[in-house]
Amino acid sequence: MPLSAYWLRDNCPCTECRDPRNGQKLFQITDLPEDLAIGESVETDGRLEVTWSDGHRSRYPLTWLAAPQHGDGRTAEGKRLWVAADFARGIPEAEWGAYLAEPEEQAAVLSAVQRFGFAVLRGVPVVEGQVLKVAESFGYVRETNYGRLFDVRVEADPNNLAFTSAAIAPHTDNPYRDPVPTLQLLHCLRNEAEGGDSGLVDGFRAAAVLREESPEDFALLARTPVPFGFRDRGTELRADRPLIDLDPLGRIREVRFNNRSIGTLRMGAAELDAFYAAYRRFAAVTLRRELQLEFRLGPGDCLIFDNVRLLHARTAFEQGGSRHLQGCYADLDGLASTLAVLHRRAEALDTIAELFAGEGAGEYLGEDVTIAEHMLQAGALAEAAGAPDHLVAAALLHDVGHFNGTGLELMEGRDNRHSDTGADWLAHWFGPEVTEPVRLHVAAKRYLCAVEPGYRERLSEASEYTLKVQGGPMDEARAAAFAAHPGAADAVAVRRWDDQAKDAALQAPPFDHFRPLLARTMR
């Protein structure tokens, strides 16, 4: 398959072209020569190696070259469009405690918001301001003229219909802003009133229905800028945007629908008649019973929903009824970022788990335990000692550098520098608080042999052998330099658990026991 030279070079993954910490490019497109050409290319070891006409060399994984284009997941094609009956068995929900404690549960909740447009957290503490903590668990609060936090309850002098007991038809919030807050959170503190039930409509589904049933109306609403506005004593906002916003490929990307906030369109009579016919038809679609999902929020329930996709509604309630919700706005990019990091961590943990289950079952340098048993025992010993998470992680992972068969080199008399290899590999996901004790745990053995009477005599036979291969006890100068290293104490702690973790009778917990801890310590 022919490849574009500039595209290929613009995507060179080497450290001369990209910052390895964040993937950002280190050159401008105009820095590339005008006569850039592929000089030579060859496929080897699953990679395409390219030598460029200016002498630069690049290596590209073949799997990356063959990967399809993925969007940002914000259009209808990246969602699961729904009708109310799709949730006959229940809506996406989770307990707040599990959401906080288990990365998999948090990922499931955030995935539901991305895919379906909403999720409910149950058991959120019934404390004023708690909704802000929910938003901050995955992103950032968007402050508006309503503040960082707003109360949804009956007010004596309301500046918004939401602050009355009246019924509210399906709508999106803040269409008069550009950009509009893309997420809304509503946390129920009290709901003792008759009525006041919540409702949601999938606006993307409604727009798709309109497109299928009346493509002319759909096209008109997608191309007509609508003046949305809001004003009170201290605020005046306006944004001209269509009711249905499409991306350049014609995919539904946003819905703005709020009858209360539509201003005055200035067009010819025929154009206005056509617009209002399409507008009314779209409104009628959003009110179809099969599209309206209704449920009741109780104290401790927090609804998170996509404000540029879902229309939310509320039934009327008794004027004197006690109903109090607190809300805030946030944005989808923060949620998507958190979810992507959770997925990245899960993939990394899966990779590590495969090493423990696969090569970890092999012999550990002649000891009576396998390498996986040894590492799991070290992690368990650190945990039992009350060590902080980063040290438990370091103890658990300290010998990952022995995988890929490199432990055999050590037993054959060649120092495999497994501490450095392991630390460098772990640095893809962990910070120096984890990687440095791993990097220094061999040096810590050499240090203890030099300064602690009786330590060397307690080493196992295999550990005594590897000590000699690794350079033997430190001399006085090196021992002093090691002691002055800021990571020395942590490295020594990991070393001691390493030394103890060779007991065939000790039953350590499985790798999955440590997954939540590892997830907490990952970058």
N, C-alpha and C positions, 0 to 999 in steps of 0.2 A: 504494500500500500504506500503510495507517495506521501511524503510528509512535508509540511510547510517549514522551511528553514527557520524563519523568524519565530514562528510559534514554538518550534522545538527548542530553540536557543533561549527564548523568553521563559521557558519552563525548566531550564537546567536546574537540577536539585543540588548541585555541589555547593560547598561552603563558601566558595569564592563568589557565587551568584546569589545565595540566599543565607540569611541569618539563621543558623541552626536552632536558635531558641524560639523563634516565632514564625519562620518561613518567609519573612518579608524579603523582597528583592533588594539587592545591593547595587543595582545599576538602573539607568534610565533606558528606555527603548531606543532613544537617539544615540546612546553610547555604542550600540552595535554598528559594525561597519556596513556601508551601503551595499557592498558587494559580497555580503555574507553568504557562504555556501557550505554544504556538507562535504568535507574533504574525503572522509572514509568512514564507513560504518560496518560493524560486525556484531552479530548476536552471540553471546556467550554467557553461560550460567544464568539464564533467565533474564538477561539484560541486553539492551542495545547500547553498544559503546560507539560514540561518535567523536571523530576528530574533525575540528572545524577549520575553515580556510584561514582563520587568524591564529591557529595553533591551540586554541582552547579545547579541552577534552570534557565530555559529558557522558554520564551513564544513566540510562532510563530503564526502570523495571518494565518488562514486556506486559505485565498485567496492567500497569498504569497506562501504557500506550493504548491498550485495548478497552479501557474502561469507558462506559457511556457517559454522556453529559448529564449531570444531576443539577436540578434547580435548587432554589433555596427553600422549597417546601411551603411557600406562602400562597401558592395559587390553588385553585380547586382540584387540580390534578394531583396535588400532594396531600389531599385530605380524604377522609371517609365521610361522604355526604349522607345525611340521615333523615329519617322521618321518626315521629314519636314512637311508633310500634317497635322500632329497632331496640328500644330500651325497656321492653316489656319485662325483662328479667332484672332490671335494675340499672341505674345510671353509674357512670364511672366514679368511684369513690374510694377513699382510704382513710384509715385512722391517723390522726395527727402524730401520735407517738411513733407509729411504725414508719410513717413518712420521714420523720426526723432521724430515726435510728437506722433505717435500712436503705442503702443507695438504690437497690432494685425497686423498692416501693416508691421512692421519690421519682425514679425514672419512669415508672408506670403511670404515675399521676401526670407528670409533665408531658409524657407521650400522649396521654388522653386529651390534654388541652390542645396539643398540636394536631392530633388526628381528628378528634370529634369536635373540638372547639371549647370543651369545658370539662371540669371535674369538680367534685365536692370533697372537701376534707372534713371529717367528722371529729368531734372531740377537741376542737381548738379551744383553748381556755377562754372562758367567757369573761374577758377582761378588756376594758376599753383600750384601744390602741393596738390590740393584738393583730389586727389585720395587716398592720405595717410589717410585723415580724414574718407573717406568711409571705408577703411580697418579697421581703429581703432574703427569704430562704432560697430564692431562685433568681432574683434580679434586683431591680432598683425601683423605688417609688417615683412615679412621675407627679411632680407638684403642679397644680393648676390654680386658677383663681378660687377654687373651692378648698384649697389648702392641700397639704400632704394627706390629710384624713378628712373625710366628710361623714356626717351623720344623716342617715335616711330615717326620718321620723317626722311626725306632724309638727310644723312650726307655725307660730302665730303670724309671721309676716314672710311667707316663703318667696324666694326668688326663682323657684323651679318647681314644676308640678310634682317632682319626685318627693318633695317635702310636704305633701298633703296626703290625705287618705283616699284620693281618687284613684280609679283604675287607670292603668297606663298600658297603652297598646304596644305591640312589639316594635322596638326601635333600637338604634345604636346610639351610644352616648358621644357627645362632643363632636358632631360632624362639622362644626364651625371652626375646628382647629386644623392646622396643617403643619406638622403631622398630628393626626388624631392619636390619643392614647390607645394602644392596640390591645391592652388587657385591662379588665376590670375585676376587682375582688369585692365581694360583699360578705361580711361576717355578721351572723345573726347573734345578737345579744339577748333579745327578748322578742317573742312572737306569741302573744296571748290574745290577739285580736281575732274577731270573727272575720275571715277573709284574709287578704294579704298573701295569697299563694304566689309563687314565682313561676314564670314561664320562659321558655326558650324556643326560638325558631332558627333552624339552620338557613341563614341568609344565602349561602352559596347554593344550597339545594333549591331554595325558592327562585333564585336567579336562573339556575339551570332549567327549572320547570318553565319559566317564562321564555327562555331561549328556545326551548323545544316547541312550546305551544304557540308562541307569537314572536318569531325571530325579528320582525320589523320593530316591534315595541322594545325588545331587548336591545337592539342596535341603537335605537333612538336614546334610550336611557343611558347607554354606555358612552354616547358621544356628546350629551348635553350637559354643560356645566350648570350646576344648581347653586344659587347663592344661599349658603347656610350662615346663620348669624345668631349671636346672643349678646344681650346687653343688660346691664343693671346699673346701679349707681356708680360702681367703680370699674366696670369692665365693658369693653366693646370688642367683639371678635367676629371675624368673617373668613370663610374659605369657600371658594367656588370649585366644587368638585362634582362629578357625576354620581348618580345614585348607585350605579354599578361601574366599578373601575376595573379595567382590563390591563394586562401586561402587553408588551409589544407583540406577543404571539397570539393575542386574543383570548388568553385564559383569565378567568375571573380571579381577581386578586383582592378586591375590597368591596364591601357594601356599606354605604352610608344611607341610613334610612331613619328619618326623624321628622315627622310631620310638624311638630312644635317649632322646629328650628329652620324650616325652609322659608327663605325670604321671597321677594318679589322678582319673578323672571320678567325680562323685558324682551319680548319677541313679537312677531306678527301674530295675528289672531289664528291663522291656520296652523302655524307652528305651535302655538300655545294649546290649541285644541288637540293636536297630535300628542304633545307631551303629556297633557293631563289624562288623556285616554290611556297612554302607556303607564303612567304613574298609578292610576287607579287600578289597572289590571295587575300590576306588580303588588300593590297593597293587598288586593283581594287574594292573591296567591299566598302571601305571608299569613293571612288569617284562616287558611284552610285548616280544619280540625286535625287532619292527619299530619300536619307539619308542626303542630303546637305541643310541645312537651311541658307538662305541668307537674310541679312537685312543691313541697312545703319545706322551707328551711326552719329548723328548730335551733334553740340556743346551742352554740358551739359548732354550728355548721358554717363553713366558709366556701362560697362558690367562687371559682376562678373561671373566667370565660374570655374568649376572643372577641373583642369589641369591634373588629372590622369584618367579622364574619357572622356572629350570632346576634340576632335581635332578642332583647330581653323584655319581659313584660311583668305586670303585677295586677292581680285582681284588687278591686276596691276592698276596703276594710272599715270597720266601725270607727267613726271619728274619735270616740273616747277609748278605743282599744289600745292596749299597750303593745307597740311594735317598734323595735329599735334595731336597725342594722347600722354597721359602720363600714365604709368603703374606702377604697383608694384605687389609683390607677397605676399601671406598670406597662411594660412593653414586651412584645413577643421576642425581640432580639435577645434580651437578657435570659428569658426562659429557654430559648433555643440554644444559647451558648451553654447554659448549665446542663441541659440535656445532652449536648454533644460531648461535653467533658465527662459526664457520667458514662456515656457509651464508650468513650475512649478508655476510661479507666477499667470498665468491665472487660473490654477486649484485652487490655494488658493483663488483667488478673486471670483471664481465661488462658492466656499464653503461659503465664507463670504456673498456673495450676496444671497445665499439660506437661510441663517439665517435671513437676513433682510426681505426677502419676506415671510418666513415661520413664525417662532416664533416672528419675529419683528412686526407682525400684532397684537400681543397680548397686553394686558393691561400693562401699565408702572407704577407700584407702586401706583395706584390710581390717577395718573395725568390725564389731559384732552387729552393727546396725547398717541399714541402707543409707544412702546419702539423704533421701527424703526424711527417713525417720530421724536422722541426726539433726537436720534443720528444724523439723517440727518440734523435736525435744528442746532445742535451743530457744525457739520462740515461746514454748510453754514455760520454760524455766524463767525467762524474762518476764512473762506475764504474771507468773506466780510471785515473783519478787516485787510486783507493783511498779515495774518500770514504765516510763511514759511510752506512749504509742510509737514514737519514732525509734526507740531502742528495741521494743518488741519486734518491730518490722525489720530492723537491722539484724537482730539475732536470728530471726526466721529466714532471712534471705542471704545471710553472710557468705554462703558457699555456692551461690548461683554460678560463679565463675568456673566451677568444676564441671558444669554440664558441657555437652558436646564432646565428651570423651577426654577433656583435657586433664582430668585427674590421673589418668594413666601416665601422662608425661611426668607428673610429679613423682609417682612411684618408680618411674624408670630413671630417676636422678636428674630430671630437667625441671627447673623452676618454671611453672606455667603462669606465674604472676596472676593467679586466679582472683586475688583480692582486687587488683586493678581492673581486670577484665569484668568482673562482676559489678564493681562500682560504676564503671563507664556505661555498662548496659542498663543498669537500674536508673541512671541519671536521665533516661528518656522520660521517666514518670515520677521520680522521687527527688527531693531536694537534698542538699548536703548533710542535713541532720540525719538522714538515713544512709546515704552513700558513703560518707566519710568513715563512720565506724566499720563499714564493710571494707573499705579500702585499707584501713589501718589495722584490721584484726590480726593479720600475720605479723606486722611490725610489733603489735602489742605482745604477742607470744615471745618474740625475740627480746623485747624490753623486760618482760617479767622474768625471763630466764637470767637476765643480767642483774636485776635489782632485788628480787624476792627470794630469800633463802628457802630451799626446799621445793620451789615451784617446778623446776625442771625434773626433779625426781618423780613428780606426780604425773608427768606426761605419759600418755599411752605409748606403746612401742611404735605404732605408726606415726604418731605425732613427733616422737623423738627423731625418727628417720627424716620426716619432712623438714624438721627444724634445721638439720644439717644442710639439706638441699636449698633451703631458703636463706642461708647465710649465717646460721648459728646465732648465739647470743650477741647482743649489741655490745660494742665497746663503751667505755665511760662517756665519751663525747656524744655518741649517737643516742645513748640512753638519756642524757641530759636534754638533748634537743627534742627527743620524743616527749619527754615529760612536760616540756614547755609548750607543746602543740595544744591548741585550744580543744582539739577533739580527742585528746589522749584518754581522758577519764571514760568517755563513752566507749572508746575502742577497747579499753581494758575490761569494762563490764561485759561487752559482747564476747571477748576472749574467754572470760571465765565461764560463761554459759556454754560456749563452744566446747570447752574442755569437759564439762559435765555431761554433755548431750551425747553420750556413747554407751548408754545403758540398755541392753537388749530387753530388760525387764520393765523398762519405763514405757507406759502407754501414753503417747501424746495425742492431742486432739487432731482431727483431720485438717487439711488445708482450708476447707470451707469455713472452719471456725474462725480463721484469721482474716477472711475476706473483708468484713466491715471495717476492721482496724486498718488494713492496708488501704482501703478506699479513702479512709479519713486522712491518711498521711500522704496520699499522692498529690502531686501538683495539679 
